[in-house]
Amino acid sequence: MTKFLLAVHVLAAIIAVGPVTVAASMFPPGARRALAAPDDPRALETVRLLHRICRVYAGIGIAVPLFGIATATSMGVMGDAWLIVSMALTVAAAIVLVVLVLPRQETVIEGAANGADRATTVQLAMFTGVFNLLWATVTVLMIVRPGSTTGA
């Protein structure tokens, strides 16, 4: 059962978190193009699509920590420091996405028609980078598992 849970956890991470990180990273440059060409409906549609991908896959991404907790419980590693740090970083990444990235994406989409400023996209790019860095750190911790006795 542990191998099944681990496989589902990893697949959920790839399928859910991967698209969010890519779409969120593509959003700021796409938003800058949309702001630079307000009469180009295709540029605005692109950022709307990227935002929709971020929202939908963020919701699907809830499966990642759920299967992660089930896997960790099955493996008996819930109290390991690497897992606790990974869980804390996962919560931090979720907060960054929900509180800092998604609302700013919405602001840019609404402001594209009203002439939003470039500073918002720069700030959004920074928060997206923080989100991606948090996920990259979680990924490394999941692979390396420092101090783990599970054979890594």
LINGIQUI-V864782 format. One record per pair of residues at least 4 apart in sequence whose C-alpha atoms are under 8 Angstrom apart, sorted by the first residue. I is the first residue (numbers start at 0). J is the second residue. If there is no record, write none. Layout:
BEGIN
[[I,J] [I,J]]
END
This chain:
BEGIN
[[0,4] [0,73] [1,5] [1,70] [1,73] [1,74] [2,6] [3,7] [4,8] [4,66] [4,67] [4,69] [4,70] [5,9] [5,66] [5,67] [5,70] [6,10] [7,11] [7,66] [8,12] [8,62] [8,63] [8,64] [8,66] [8,67] [8,70] [9,13] [9,63] [10,14] [11,15] [11,16] [11,60] [11,62] [11,63] [12,16] [12,17] [12,60] [12,63] [13,17] [14,18] [15,19] [15,56] [15,57] [15,59] [15,60] [15,63] [16,20] [16,56] [16,57] [16,60] [17,21] [18,22] [18,52] [18,53] [18,56] [19,23] [19,52] [19,53] [19,56] [19,57] [20,24] [20,53] [20,127] [20,130] [20,131] [21,25] [22,26] [22,49] [22,50] [22,52] [22,53] [23,27] [23,49] [23,50] [23,53] [23,100] [23,127] [24,124] [24,127] [24,128] [25,29] [25,49] [26,30] [26,46] [26,49] [26,50] [26,104] [27,31] [27,120] [27,121] [27,123] [27,124] [28,32] [28,120] [29,33] [29,42] [29,45] [29,46] [30,34] [30,42] [30,43] [30,46] [30,107] [30,108] [30,111] [30,120] [31,35] [31,117] [31,120] [32,36] [32,42] [33,37] [33,39] [33,42] [33,43] [33,46] [33,111] [34,111] [34,114] [34,115] [34,116] [34,117] [36,42] [37,43] [37,111] [37,112] [37,114] [39,43] [40,44] [41,45] [42,46] [43,47] [43,108] [43,111] [44,48] [45,49] [46,50] [46,108] [47,51] [47,108] [48,52] [49,53] [50,54] [50,101] [50,104] [50,105] [51,55] [52,56] [53,57] [53,101] [54,58] [54,101] [55,59] [56,60] [57,61] [60,64] [61,65] [62,66] [63,67] [64,68] [64,86] [64,89] [65,69] [66,70] [67,71] [68,72] [68,77] [69,73] [70,74] [71,75] [71,76] [71,77] [72,76] [72,77] [76,82] [77,82] [77,83] [78,82] [78,83] [79,83] [79,147] [80,84] [80,146] [81,85] [81,140] [81,141] [81,144] [81,145] [81,146] [81,147] [82,86] [82,140] [82,141] [82,144] [83,87] [84,88] [85,89] [85,136] [85,137] [85,140] [85,141] [86,90] [87,91] [88,92] [88,133] [88,134] [88,136] [88,137] [89,93] [89,133] [89,134] [89,137] [90,94] [91,95] [91,133] [92,96] [92,129] [92,130] [92,131] [92,133] [92,134] [93,97] [93,130] [94,98] [94,99] [95,99] [95,100] [95,126] [95,129] [95,130] [96,100] [96,101] [96,127] [96,130] [97,101] [97,102] [98,102] [99,103] [99,123] [99,126] [100,104] [100,123] [100,126] [100,127] [101,105] [102,106] [103,107] [103,119] [103,123] [104,108] [104,123] [105,109] [106,110] [107,111] [107,115] [107,119] [107,120] [108,112] [109,113] [110,114] [110,115] [110,116] [111,115] [115,119] [116,120] [117,121] [118,122] [119,123] [120,124] [121,125] [122,126] [123,127] [124,128] [125,129] [126,130] [127,131] [128,132] [129,133] [130,134] [131,135] [132,136] [133,137] [134,138] [135,139] [136,140] [137,141] [138,142] [139,143] [139,144] [140,144] [140,145] [142,151] [143,151] [144,151] [147,151]]
END
